[in-house]
Amino acid sequence: MIENPWLTFSPREGEPKVHPTDLPFFQGFNKGMGARKGSDKKNYLLAEHLEPHPYLGNPKADVLVLMANPGVNEKEKNPKFRMNASKLEQNRTNLIHEDLESFRSRIDSPNKPEMESAWFKPRVRELVVETSVERVTRGLFLVNFHAYHSRSWHPIPFTFPTQHYSFNLVSEAVKRDALIIMSRNMLGWFTAVPDLFDHKNRVEFLSTRSVYLTEGNLGKNAFKKILERL
C-alpha cells in the first residue's frame, strides 16, 4: 500500500500550494510552458495559488469518475484568490480522507449555500434526485489525473510523485470491481493504471469533455448501473 503523501501537506502562508515532492517538476513545467510561443500558453500554466485537488469523496466508493485536472474559474484566475477558511479546512480533510463532509457540503449545504460548488452540484444533481445525498456522498469518488489547477488541460511528460497514490487508489478500485467512469485523458489513465483497459465494469461519458452524471450524458444502461452501485 502506498502511503498518502497529502498527510504531510501543510504549506505556509505565501508558499506555493504544491506538495514539496511535486514542486520542482511543477515549476519546471511552468517555466517550459512559459517559454513556448503562442497566445494560448497561459491557459496551460499550473496555478500555484490554488489548493490542490487530486480527488474528492470516499476512496472506497463503488463508483469512480476519472478526470483530467481541476480547472480555474473566473474568480480563481486572480493570483490573490484564497479559499475561505471553512472550505480550506474541508479541502484539507478531504486530502487525508478524514471524512466525507467536504463532498457533501459541495452538493447540499442549505444552511451555508456559500459552501456549495457551482461547478460540482449540477453535475451530480440527477444522481441525487434518483437516489439521495447520502448515497451519492458515500458511493462516489472523483479522481483527477493530477492535483493542480489550470485553465485548460495539457499533458505533462512526467508523473508527479503524488500521482502514484491516486493511481494506486484507482488500481485498488479495479481490483474490487468498482464501476469506473472515464472522461478526458483516457490514454493517460490507461497508461498509469493498465488494468483499466480490460476492466469489464468501465463506462465512458458520451461527451468526454463533459462530466455531467446524467442519463443523457452516459446512456440509459450506464446510468442504471451507477444507480445500482450507489
C-alpha positions, 0 to 999 in steps of 0.5 A: 500500500502506498502511503498518502503523501497529502498527510504531510501537506501543510504549506505556509502562508505565501508558499506555493500550494504544491506538495514539496515532492511535486514542486520542482517538476511543477515549476519546471513545467511552468517555466517550459510552458512559459517559454513556448510561443503562442497566445494560448500558453497561459491557459496551460500554466499550473496555478500555484495559488490554488489548493490542490485537488487530486480527488474528492469523496470516499476512496472506497466508493463503488463508483469512480469518475476519472478526470483530467485536472481541476480547472480555474474559474473566473474568480480563481484566475486572480493570483490573490484568490484564497479559499475561505477558511471553512472550505480550506479546512474541508479541502484539507480533510478531504486530502487525508480522507478524514471524512466525507463532509467536504463532498457533501457540503459541495452538493447540499449545504442549505444552511451555508449555500456559500459552501456549495460548488457551482461547478460540482452540484449540477453535475451530480444533481440527477444522481441525487434526485434518483437516489439521495445525498447520502448515497451519492456522498458515500458511493462516489469518488472523483479522481483527477489525473493530477492535483493542480489547477489550470485553465485548460488541460495539457499533458505533462511528460512526467508523473508527479510523485503524488500521482502514484497514490491516486493511481494506486487508489484507482488500481485498488478500485479495479481490483474490487470491481468498482464501476469506473467512469472515464472522461478526458485523458483516457490514454493517460489513465490507461497508461498509469493504471493498465488494468483499466483497459480490460476492466469489464465494469468501465463506462465512458461519458458520451461527451468526454469533455463533459462530466455531467452524471446524467442519463443523457450524458452516459446512456440509459444502461450506464446510468442504471448501473451507477444507480445500482452501485450507489 
